[in-house]
Amino acid sequence: MLRIAEISYSIAGRPLLEGASASIPAGHKVGIVGRNGTGKTTLFRLIRGELVLDGGAITLPERARIGGVAQEVPSSETSLLDTVLEADTERAQLMAEADTAQDAGRIAEIQTRLADIDAWSAEARAATILKGLGFTDAEQHMPCSAFSGGWRMRVALAGVLFSAPDLLLLDEPTNYLDLEGALWLESYLAKYPHTVLIISHDRELLNRAVGHILHLADRKLTLYTGGYDVFARTRAEKRAVQAAEAKKQEARRAHLQSFVDRFKAKASKAKQAQSRVKMLERMDTIRMPEDAARTVFTFPRPEDLSPPIVQLDGVAVGYDGSPVLKRLNLRIDQDDRIALLGRNGEGKSTLSKLLAGKLQASEGRKTQSSKLRVGYFAQHQVDELHVDETPLQHIQRERPTEMQSKLRARLAGFGLGPDQADTEVARLSGGQKARLSLLLATIDAPHMLILDEPTNHLDIESREALVEALTAYSGAVILVSHDMHLLSMVADRLWLVKDGSVTPYAEDLEAYRRMLLQGDEKPPKPDKPRPKRPSHAQMQDLRAELRKAEARVEKLNQMRDKLATKLADPALYEDGRKGELDTWQKKYAEVMDGLDRAEALWMAAQERIEKAQEAAE
């Protein structure tokens, strides 16, 4: 059990936690929520022991392993699969020792421990996790240096999931995932065998993957049973009761104070008045619940255009003459709300860039309204903001002739108040940077707004505000997001990007979710199953595994022969050498046990390579 007992912590004199307590039983899945800046990530650092508490204590079971994604995997020539395998340090150390160990007893211990931790299925488990997070079989054998920082964050996440710590700490893990990866992670976490604490603003993840919500507010921790929707209802009910009690108390105070004011000067009523003064002094104040400043987005309204605003007829688009999408026949009207579905790498971003005019069609015809204005938001634009400039300077560049008061009003319309308007971008939070990028994408009142993962770094209140703004927006919306709640609330049309084409998806989002999860867990069986042809890299891995297994058997056979020779010595059985005889017999038994295991592993490796060779024929 994780116990958080009366902890306090301050940063530069500002208290983040004061007497906060919570108990998390082993095996519980808990979502941590709270407004940005309340100290959720700081709480993780305190649990890991990276920061020193001002007071209180955090205790964990002895020898409990804590795991989390601290930073992306560094660029290296190590393959993705090997990088994930190395994340299980115990297995990696045992495998290395198995190749050099000479003592028979130690070899037997290593083989037993490797069997206990299911080390021989490790590659398959690591490959399954990488596949769930969006990496193909071929990509898993590529070096980390071949991937961008966002993709290496996925590898780091795969590594910590593979190592399976007793306490798994995840801080916004879906920020670098697409919808398919987020759904896979949701399913994986729901079945994770140990304790999980996850900071997230993804409502669907918090509804499906966790059974409790830990709310951080007013420097305190409160544990709620149920997913996010249950927490939201329960908290709303508590706030309503608190508000009603505060009003009742205020009326009672007013009544008592009125009596005191009226009769404190009258001798006949002085005693009663004094009694009521004491009642007022003893009365504990019930405070009205504090409402945070309402989060808003204010999108400018475009003028209406005649439909369709975009028409694609037989269009192909791609890179360097190689088409990614072909035979596109699509129509977009100004009142459309379209969500793009499809696994990573199928072409969602390519289609978005085509519609935004950042890529040109290589075949077919794309026609659009001559007055069409397009707003485009993607995560890379957030990263490309000028970190040494303020938000006010950013929009002054876009609107150099506008009065500063109007520019500040624009910023306020996206939740960037006077303090943030004059703060350098480098010092803004991720959510504030995203707000600035959304403002810049919509400043020209676009008729079509293309949003690629707009909710990364936005808290739940901001996501709800974005839903409201997009619902009220009078232009077309093309949406790519891992946030199922956002998609379900905004989109009324679904397009599936798959196998080089884009087609309407007739089912709803829940059906799409079921299809993805069933596809991962229960792949359809063809009438005549045919093994998949292994790649060259996979065959090399299988042969290397077979060679290692053969070497282990050979080494143990040599040890067995030496021990058999020793035990065949008649002098060993003379009186007075009973203890020595027992030692050699015990070593012989350990070697034979290790040999049995090694031979079983060798036979399994032999069978795998034979099946692979059959599939290759």
Number of C-alpha atoms within 10 A of each C-alpha: 15 17 16 19 16 17 22 20 23 13 10 5 7 8 15 21 26 18 15 21 19 17 14 19 11 16 14 19 26 25 28 25 23 20 17 17 10 18 20 22 17 17 18 19 14 17 22 16 11 10 13 12 16 13 15 15 16 19 12 17 11 6 7 12 14 16 19 21 21 13 11 16 22 14 14 13 12 15 17 29 24 19 21 28 22 16 18 19 11 15 21 15 12 18 15 11 14 19 13 10 14 13 11 21 17 16 24 23 16 20 19 15 15 17 13 10 12 12 19 16 10 17 15 11 16 23 23 16 23 26 18 20 24 22 21 13 17 11 17 21 17 16 17 24 16 15 16 11 17 14 19 21 22 23 28 23 25 26 27 21 25 22 21 18 19 19 24 22 25 23 18 16 19 23 21 20 23 22 21 22 23 25 25 22 20 20 15 15 20 16 10 16 15 15 22 24 22 26 21 24 29 27 17 21 25 25 19 16 23 24 17 23 27 23 20 21 17 14 17 19 22 14 18 19 14 19 22 26 14 15 19 14 11 15 14 12 12 13 16 14 14 16 17 14 15 17 15 13 17 15 12 13 17 13 12 17 15 13 16 19 11 11 16 17 11 10 10 10 15 14 13 14 23 14 13 20 17 10 13 16 9 9 10 9 12 15 13 15 13 9 7 8 7 9 17 19 24 20 24 17 16 18 12 13 15 8 14 14 22 17 19 19 15 14 21 25 25 18 11 7 8 10 16 18 22 19 16 22 17 16 16 20 18 21 17 17 22 21 24 26 27 20 16 18 14 19 23 25 15 19 23 21 16 18 24 18 12 11 15 16 19 16 15 15 14 20 12 15 14 8 11 16 17 19 20 23 22 19 16 10 15 19 13 9 18 14 15 11 14 21 28 21 17 17 20 16 9 12 15 11 8 11 10 14 9 11 19 19 14 21 24 17 18 23 21 23 14 13 7 20 21 15 16 16 21 14 13 16 15 16 17 20 24 25 25 23 26 22 23 19 21 23 17 17 19 23 26 29 25 24 21 22 20 24 24 22 21 24 19 19 17 22 24 19 18 23 19 16 16 22 15 12 20 21 26 21 25 22 25 24 22 26 24 18 17 23 21 14 13 19 19 12 17 21 19 19 22 17 12 15 18 23 15 14 16 12 10 12 18 11 10 17 16 12 13 18 17 12 11 14 10 10 9 9 8 7 6 6 7 9 11 10 15 17 13 11 12 16 17 13 13 18 16 13 19 21 15 18 20 18 15 22 21 15 15 23 15 11 20 20 12 13 18 14 10 16 16 11 9 8 11 16 13 9 7 9 11 11 10 12 17 11 11 16 16 13 19 22 17 19 23 18 18 24 23 14 18 22 17 14 20 21 14 15 21 19 13 17 20 13 13 19 13 13 13 14 6
